[in-house]
Amino acid sequence: MPDFDDVQDGKDYHVGVPMQASAFFLKGSNSLDWGMKNRLARIFNPATGKTVMLAVDHGYFQGPTTGLERIDISIVPLVPYADALMITRGALRTSIPAEMSKPVVLRSSGGQSILKELSNELVAVDVGDAVRLNASAMAVQVYIGGEHEHQSIGNLVKVVDAGNQHGIPTLAVTGVGKELVRDAKYLGLATRICAEMGAHVVKTYYCEKGFARVAAACPVPLVIAGGKKLPELDALKMAYEAIDQGASGVDMGRNIFQSEAPTAMIAAINAVVHKNAKPKEAYELFSSLKAKG
């Protein structure tokens, strides 16, 4: 039994000082529960409100993509330089050391390959497995305008509902088929629908005209996809322009792990996203680090 005779009254009550209740730093996230906010604060740097995600989930429909043939060799050394890792559960379990402390954005949709209709996906990961893997978010592909648009939106809704029950945010990824144009009108439609369906973060493509309107109309944070491999300076310019026009980060894969100097490239992307480095400045950093090997 505790010795109640030795219990002392507290003295630092700060009577008259209002309880501190600061607003959460991420767009559209203030009303979320504590667990949701905590997970999002792992993915997005609270000091900048931005993130550099390293996307290595391509194998779920492309197989052994160039640069991802051996995730244990090519990707593990890059993880310390990323804010978050976007990956499949199979690759996570087999190739990423459990000692890694970076947050995981878990690819949670799938069910097709590059040989078939890409929009024909299903929910491929149960939320219980996401909990077991300590995922900080679950990622779902949504194909607005695609052949299986309705099904992919249904996948998003299922994952959002399951994630809400466990405090795990959902990242909606706007998949764009070959027949669709990646312009501001389409991207604005796709990103807004994803947010309206409950996604907590949306990943989309950058467009040169009107991206600021796309970002402004989306009530949750946007991160941009790197897309196909570009020359390093071009990729840095894209990242800079997207951040400048309202994006909250990047989720890059091929423009990092297919670079001639992946570590130097992710460091340069970090400088753009978190330090507002201009493209030429970031490219100089890339070139310097590349030269040092």
Sine and cosine of phi, psi and omega as CSV:
sin_phi,cos_phi,sin_psi,cos_psi,sin_omega,cos_omega
0.00,0.00,0.64,-0.77,0.04,-1.00
-0.93,0.37,0.48,-0.88,0.02,-1.00
-1.00,0.03,1.00,-0.08,-0.08,-1.00
-0.93,0.38,-0.34,0.94,-0.02,-1.00
-0.93,0.38,-0.39,0.92,-0.06,-1.00
-0.99,-0.13,0.02,1.00,0.00,-1.00
-0.97,0.25,0.78,-0.62,-0.03,-1.00
-0.96,-0.27,0.55,-0.83,0.07,-1.00
-0.93,0.37,0.61,-0.79,0.12,-0.99
-0.92,0.40,0.38,-0.92,-0.03,-1.00
-0.79,-0.61,-0.30,0.95,-0.08,-1.00
-0.99,-0.16,0.90,0.44,-0.02,-1.00
-0.99,0.13,-0.30,0.95,-0.01,-1.00
0.78,0.63,0.77,0.64,0.03,-1.00
-0.84,0.54,0.73,-0.68,-0.01,-1.00
1.00,-0.05,-0.16,0.99,0.05,-1.00
-0.99,-0.11,0.88,-0.48,-0.04,-1.00
-0.87,0.49,0.55,-0.84,0.07,-1.00
-0.88,0.48,0.73,-0.68,-0.01,-1.00
-0.95,0.31,0.77,-0.64,0.01,-1.00
-0.52,-0.85,0.98,0.18,-0.05,-1.00
-0.98,0.18,0.48,-0.88,0.04,-1.00
-0.95,0.31,0.55,-0.83,0.05,-1.00
-0.94,0.33,0.55,-0.83,-0.20,-0.98
-0.98,0.20,-0.27,0.96,-0.09,-1.00
-1.00,-0.07,0.66,-0.75,0.04,-1.00
-0.80,0.60,0.78,-0.63,0.11,-0.99
0.94,0.33,0.21,0.98,-0.13,-0.99
-0.90,-0.43,0.05,1.00,-0.14,-0.99
-0.90,0.43,-0.52,0.85,-0.08,-1.00
-1.00,0.01,0.03,1.00,0.00,-1.00
-0.95,0.33,0.35,-0.94,0.04,-1.00
-0.94,0.34,0.26,-0.97,-0.10,-1.00
-0.85,0.53,-0.68,0.73,-0.03,-1.00
-0.89,0.45,-0.65,0.76,0.06,-1.00
-0.87,0.49,-0.75,0.66,-0.02,-1.00
-0.88,0.47,-0.66,0.75,-0.02,-1.00
-0.89,0.46,-0.67,0.75,0.02,-1.00
-0.93,0.37,-0.66,0.75,0.03,-1.00
-0.90,0.43,-0.56,0.83,0.01,-1.00
-0.95,0.30,-0.25,0.97,0.16,-0.99
-0.98,0.20,-0.62,0.78,-0.05,-1.00
-0.97,0.24,-0.69,0.73,-0.01,-1.00
-0.98,-0.22,0.76,-0.65,0.01,-1.00
-0.92,0.39,0.90,-0.44,-0.03,-1.00
-0.87,0.49,-0.43,0.90,-0.02,-1.00
-0.95,0.32,-0.50,0.87,-0.04,-1.00
-0.89,-0.46,-0.33,0.94,-0.10,-1.00
0.96,0.27,0.26,0.96,-0.09,-1.00
-0.84,-0.55,0.20,-0.98,0.04,-1.00
-0.58,-0.82,0.52,-0.85,0.21,-0.98
-0.89,-0.45,0.99,-0.17,0.07,-1.00
-1.00,0.01,0.62,-0.78,0.09,-1.00
-0.98,-0.22,0.94,-0.34,-0.06,-1.00
-1.00,0.01,0.88,-0.47,0.01,-1.00
-0.72,-0.69,0.49,0.87,-0.06,-1.00
-1.00,-0.09,0.16,0.99,-0.11,-0.99
-0.85,0.52,-0.49,0.87,-0.08,-1.00
-0.90,0.44,-0.28,0.96,-0.04,-1.00
-0.92,0.40,-0.32,0.95,0.11,-0.99
-0.70,-0.72,-0.24,0.97,-0.02,-1.00
-0.97,-0.25,-0.17,0.99,-0.08,-1.00
0.96,0.27,-0.49,-0.87,-0.07,-1.00
-0.97,0.25,0.98,0.20,0.02,-1.00
-0.86,0.51,0.54,-0.84,0.05,-1.00
-0.82,0.58,0.81,-0.59,-0.05,-1.00
0.99,-0.13,-0.28,0.96,0.00,-1.00
-0.89,-0.46,0.29,0.96,0.00,-1.00
-0.86,0.51,-0.64,0.77,0.03,-1.00
-0.74,-0.67,1.00,-0.05,-0.02,-1.00
-0.87,0.49,-0.57,0.82,-0.01,-1.00
-0.90,0.44,-0.46,0.89,-0.03,-1.00
-0.99,-0.11,-0.71,0.71,-0.13,-0.99
-1.00,0.03,-0.48,0.87,-0.14,-0.99
-0.98,-0.21,-0.64,0.77,-0.05,-1.00
-0.80,0.59,-0.65,0.76,0.02,-1.00
-0.92,0.40,-0.32,0.95,-0.02,-1.00
-1.00,0.04,-0.34,0.94,-0.12,-0.99
-0.82,0.57,-0.66,0.75,-0.01,-1.00
-0.87,0.50,-0.36,0.93,-0.05,-1.00
-1.00,-0.04,-0.09,1.00,-0.01,-1.00
-0.99,-0.17,0.40,-0.92,0.13,-0.99
-0.99,0.11,-0.48,0.88,-0.02,-1.00
-0.42,-0.91,0.38,-0.93,-0.01,-1.00
-0.87,-0.49,0.85,-0.52,0.06,-1.00
-0.99,-0.15,0.88,-0.47,-0.23,-0.97
-0.42,-0.91,0.32,-0.95,0.08,-1.00
-1.00,0.09,0.32,-0.95,0.00,-1.00
-0.93,0.37,-0.53,0.84,0.02,-1.00
-0.91,0.42,-0.72,0.70,0.01,-1.00
-0.93,0.38,-0.60,0.80,0.01,-1.00
-0.89,0.46,-0.75,0.66,-0.06,-1.00
-0.93,0.37,-0.58,0.81,-0.11,-0.99
-1.00,-0.01,-0.43,0.90,-0.25,-0.97
-0.80,-0.61,-0.21,0.98,-0.05,-1.00
-0.94,-0.34,0.83,-0.56,0.00,-1.00
-0.87,0.50,0.66,-0.75,-0.01,-1.00
-0.92,0.39,-0.27,0.96,0.03,-1.00
-0.95,0.30,-0.22,0.98,0.01,-1.00
-0.86,0.51,0.74,-0.68,-0.04,-1.00
-0.97,-0.22,0.01,1.00,-0.02,-1.00
-0.96,0.28,0.55,-0.84,0.03,-1.00
-0.93,0.36,0.52,-0.85,-0.02,-1.00
-0.95,-0.31,0.79,-0.61,0.19,-0.98
-0.98,-0.21,0.95,-0.33,-0.20,-0.98
-1.00,-0.03,0.87,-0.50,0.09,-1.00
-0.88,0.48,0.87,-0.49,-0.14,-0.99
-0.86,-0.51,0.09,1.00,0.12,-0.99
-0.84,-0.55,0.38,-0.92,-0.02,-1.00
0.10,-1.00,-0.28,-0.96,0.06,-1.00
0.90,-0.44,0.15,0.99,0.04,-1.00
-0.54,-0.84,0.20,-0.98,0.03,-1.00
-0.80,-0.60,0.07,-1.00,0.03,-1.00
-0.92,0.40,-0.18,0.98,0.02,-1.00
-0.99,0.10,-0.18,0.98,-0.07,-1.00
-0.80,-0.60,-0.05,-1.00,0.04,-1.00
-0.91,0.41,0.89,-0.46,-0.14,-0.99
-0.91,0.43,-0.49,0.87,-0.10,-0.99
-0.98,0.21,-0.08,1.00,-0.06,-1.00
-1.00,0.06,0.94,0.34,-0.04,-1.00
-0.96,-0.30,0.21,-0.98,0.11,-0.99
-0.66,-0.75,0.15,-0.99,0.10,-0.99
-0.96,0.28,0.89,-0.46,-0.17,-0.98
-0.96,-0.26,-0.07,1.00,-0.01,-1.00
-0.70,-0.71,0.79,-0.61,0.08,-1.00
-0.97,0.25,0.58,-0.81,-0.04,-1.00
-0.87,0.50,-0.49,0.87,0.05,-1.00
-0.89,0.46,-0.59,0.81,0.05,-1.00
-0.95,0.32,-0.58,0.81,0.08,-1.00
-0.87,0.49,-0.63,0.77,0.05,-1.00
-0.91,0.43,-0.71,0.71,0.01,-1.00
-0.87,0.50,-0.55,0.83,-0.01,-1.00
-1.00,0.05,0.05,1.00,0.03,-1.00
0.86,0.51,0.62,0.78,-0.02,-1.00
-0.92,0.40,0.64,-0.77,0.08,-1.00
-1.00,-0.01,-0.28,0.96,0.08,-1.00
-0.28,-0.96,0.34,-0.94,0.08,-1.00
-0.89,-0.46,0.66,-0.75,-0.06,-1.00
-0.94,-0.35,0.73,-0.68,-0.03,-1.00
-0.76,-0.66,0.76,-0.66,0.05,-1.00
-0.98,0.18,0.70,-0.72,0.02,-1.00
-0.79,-0.61,0.83,-0.56,-0.09,-1.00
-0.95,-0.31,0.99,0.12,0.06,-1.00
-0.94,0.33,0.82,-0.57,-0.04,-1.00
1.00,0.05,-0.07,1.00,0.00,-1.00
-0.99,0.14,0.17,-0.99,-0.02,-1.00
-0.85,0.52,-0.61,0.79,-0.03,-1.00
-0.93,-0.36,0.67,0.75,-0.01,-1.00
-0.81,0.59,-0.78,0.63,-0.08,-1.00
-0.86,0.51,-0.68,0.73,0.00,-1.00
-0.91,0.42,-0.66,0.75,-0.03,-1.00
-0.94,0.35,-0.58,0.82,0.10,-1.00
-0.91,0.41,-0.63,0.78,0.07,-1.00
-0.87,0.48,-0.62,0.78,0.07,-1.00
-0.87,0.49,-0.70,0.72,0.01,-1.00
-0.87,0.50,-0.73,0.68,-0.02,-1.00
-0.87,0.50,-0.68,0.73,0.00,-1.00
-0.88,0.47,-0.69,0.73,-0.03,-1.00
-0.94,0.33,-0.65,0.76,0.06,-1.00
-0.85,0.52,-0.74,0.68,-0.02,-1.00
-0.88,0.47,-0.70,0.72,0.01,-1.00
-0.92,0.40,-0.67,0.74,0.01,-1.00
-0.90,0.44,-0.62,0.78,0.03,-1.00
-0.87,0.49,-0.55,0.84,0.01,-1.00
-0.93,0.36,-0.41,0.91,-0.07,-1.00
-0.89,-0.46,0.10,0.99,0.02,-1.00
0.96,0.28,0.45,0.89,0.00,-1.00
-0.94,-0.34,0.87,-0.49,0.00,-1.00
-0.92,0.39,0.34,-0.94,0.04,-1.00
-0.90,-0.43,0.76,-0.65,0.12,-0.99
-0.98,-0.20,0.89,-0.46,0.07,-1.00
-1.00,-0.04,0.75,-0.66,-0.01,-1.00
-0.94,-0.33,0.87,-0.49,-0.03,-1.00
-0.99,0.16,0.96,-0.29,0.04,-1.00
-1.00,0.07,0.76,-0.66,-0.05,-1.00
-0.90,-0.43,0.89,-0.45,0.03,-1.00
-0.95,0.31,0.22,-0.98,-0.05,-1.00
-0.89,0.45,-0.45,0.89,-0.08,-1.00
-1.00,0.07,-0.06,1.00,-0.05,-1.00
-0.96,-0.27,0.51,-0.86,-0.03,-1.00
-0.99,-0.13,0.76,-0.65,-0.01,-1.00
-1.00,0.09,0.89,0.46,0.03,-1.00
-0.97,-0.26,0.07,-1.00,-0.08,-1.00
-0.89,0.46,-0.57,0.82,-0.01,-1.00
-0.89,0.45,-0.75,0.66,-0.01,-1.00
-0.93,0.37,-0.73,0.68,-0.04,-1.00
-0.90,0.43,-0.57,0.82,0.07,-1.00
-0.90,0.44,-0.65,0.76,0.04,-1.00
-0.90,0.44,-0.77,0.64,-0.09,-1.00
-0.91,0.42,-0.72,0.70,-0.05,-1.00
-0.93,0.36,-0.62,0.78,0.00,-1.00
-0.92,0.39,-0.65,0.76,0.03,-1.00
-0.88,0.48,-0.70,0.72,0.01,-1.00
-0.86,0.51,-0.69,0.72,0.02,-1.00
-0.92,0.39,-0.65,0.76,0.00,-1.00
-0.91,0.42,-0.49,0.87,0.03,-1.00
-0.98,0.17,-0.07,1.00,0.12,-0.99
0.92,-0.39,0.04,1.00,0.03,-1.00
-0.88,0.48,0.62,-0.78,-0.02,-1.00
-1.00,-0.02,-0.37,0.93,0.07,-1.00
-0.57,-0.82,0.54,-0.84,0.04,-1.00
-0.80,-0.60,0.73,-0.68,0.10,-0.99
-0.97,-0.24,0.76,-0.65,-0.03,-1.00
-0.54,-0.84,-0.06,-1.00,0.01,-1.00
-0.99,-0.12,0.42,-0.91,0.10,-1.00
-1.00,0.06,0.62,-0.79,0.12,-0.99
-0.80,-0.60,0.61,-0.80,-0.11,-0.99
-0.94,0.35,-0.53,0.85,-0.01,-1.00
-0.94,-0.33,0.87,-0.50,0.14,-0.99
1.00,0.05,0.17,0.99,-0.03,-1.00
-0.90,0.44,-0.55,0.84,0.02,-1.00
-0.86,0.52,-0.59,0.81,0.04,-1.00
-0.94,0.35,-0.62,0.79,0.04,-1.00
-0.87,0.49,-0.74,0.68,-0.03,-1.00
-0.92,0.40,-0.65,0.76,-0.03,-1.00
-0.92,0.40,-0.57,0.82,-0.06,-1.00
-0.99,0.12,-0.16,0.99,0.02,-1.00
-1.00,-0.08,0.88,-0.47,-0.12,-0.99
-0.98,0.19,0.05,1.00,0.08,-1.00
-0.81,-0.59,0.23,-0.97,-0.04,-1.00
-0.88,0.48,0.63,-0.77,0.11,-0.99
-0.96,-0.29,0.69,-0.73,0.22,-0.98
-0.86,-0.51,0.56,-0.83,-0.06,-1.00
-0.99,-0.16,0.56,-0.83,0.10,-0.99
-0.98,0.18,0.55,-0.84,0.06,-1.00
-0.97,0.26,-0.53,0.85,-0.02,-1.00
0.95,0.30,-0.44,-0.90,-0.05,-1.00
-0.91,0.41,0.33,-0.94,0.00,-1.00
-0.90,0.43,0.79,-0.61,0.05,-1.00
-0.89,-0.45,0.32,-0.95,0.20,-0.98
-0.83,0.56,0.58,-0.82,-0.14,-0.99
-0.80,0.59,-0.71,0.71,-0.01,-1.00
-0.89,0.46,-0.63,0.78,0.02,-1.00
-0.90,0.43,-0.65,0.76,0.03,-1.00
-0.91,0.42,-0.63,0.78,0.03,-1.00
-0.92,0.39,-0.62,0.78,0.07,-1.00
-0.89,0.45,-0.69,0.73,0.01,-1.00
-0.87,0.49,-0.71,0.70,0.01,-1.00
-0.88,0.47,-0.69,0.73,-0.02,-1.00
-0.89,0.45,-0.73,0.68,-0.03,-1.00
-0.90,0.43,-0.63,0.78,0.02,-1.00
-0.91,0.42,-0.71,0.70,0.02,-1.00
-0.90,0.44,-0.68,0.73,0.00,-1.00
-0.88,0.48,-0.48,0.88,-0.05,-1.00
-0.98,-0.18,0.19,0.98,0.16,-0.99
0.87,-0.50,-0.05,1.00,0.05,-1.00
-0.94,0.35,0.47,-0.88,0.00,-1.00
-0.97,-0.22,0.26,0.96,0.04,-1.00
0.49,-0.87,-0.13,-0.99,0.00,-1.00
-0.77,-0.63,0.44,-0.90,0.15,-0.99
-0.80,-0.61,0.99,0.12,-0.15,-0.99
-0.98,-0.21,0.58,-0.81,0.07,-1.00
-0.80,-0.60,-0.98,0.19,-0.11,-0.99
-0.86,0.50,-0.56,0.83,0.01,-1.00
-0.95,0.31,-0.10,1.00,0.10,-0.99
-0.94,-0.33,-0.87,0.49,-0.14,-0.99
-0.97,0.24,-0.23,0.97,0.11,-0.99
-0.99,-0.12,0.05,1.00,0.07,-1.00
-0.94,0.35,0.40,-0.91,0.06,-1.00
-0.91,0.41,-0.41,0.91,0.02,-1.00
-0.68,-0.73,0.99,0.16,-0.10,-0.99
-0.85,0.53,-0.67,0.74,-0.01,-1.00
-0.91,0.42,-0.67,0.75,0.04,-1.00
-0.90,0.43,-0.60,0.80,-0.03,-1.00
-0.94,0.35,-0.69,0.73,0.00,-1.00
-0.93,0.37,-0.51,0.86,0.09,-1.00
-0.91,0.40,-0.64,0.77,0.02,-1.00
-0.93,0.37,-0.64,0.77,0.06,-1.00
-0.89,0.46,-0.66,0.75,0.06,-1.00
-0.85,0.52,-0.65,0.76,0.00,-1.00
-0.90,0.44,-0.62,0.78,0.04,-1.00
-0.92,0.38,-0.75,0.66,-0.12,-0.99
-0.95,0.31,-0.71,0.71,-0.14,-0.99
-0.98,-0.17,-0.33,0.94,-0.06,-1.00
-0.87,-0.50,0.12,0.99,0.02,-1.00
0.84,0.54,0.52,0.85,0.03,-1.00
-0.92,0.40,0.67,-0.74,0.08,-1.00
-0.94,0.35,0.41,-0.91,-0.04,-1.00
-0.81,0.58,-0.71,0.71,-0.01,-1.00
-0.91,0.42,-0.64,0.77,0.04,-1.00
-0.89,0.46,-0.70,0.72,0.01,-1.00
-0.92,0.40,-0.59,0.80,0.02,-1.00
-0.92,0.39,-0.59,0.81,0.07,-1.00
-0.89,0.45,-0.64,0.77,0.07,-1.00
-0.89,0.46,-0.71,0.70,0.04,-1.00
-0.84,0.55,-0.75,0.66,-0.05,-1.00
-0.90,0.44,-0.63,0.78,0.01,-1.00
-0.91,0.41,-0.72,0.70,0.01,-1.00
-0.93,0.37,-0.58,0.82,0.05,-1.00
-0.89,0.46,-0.68,0.74,-0.01,-1.00
-0.90,0.43,-0.55,0.84,0.00,-1.00
-0.96,0.26,-0.29,0.96,0.02,-1.00
0.96,0.27,0.00,0.00,0.00,0.00
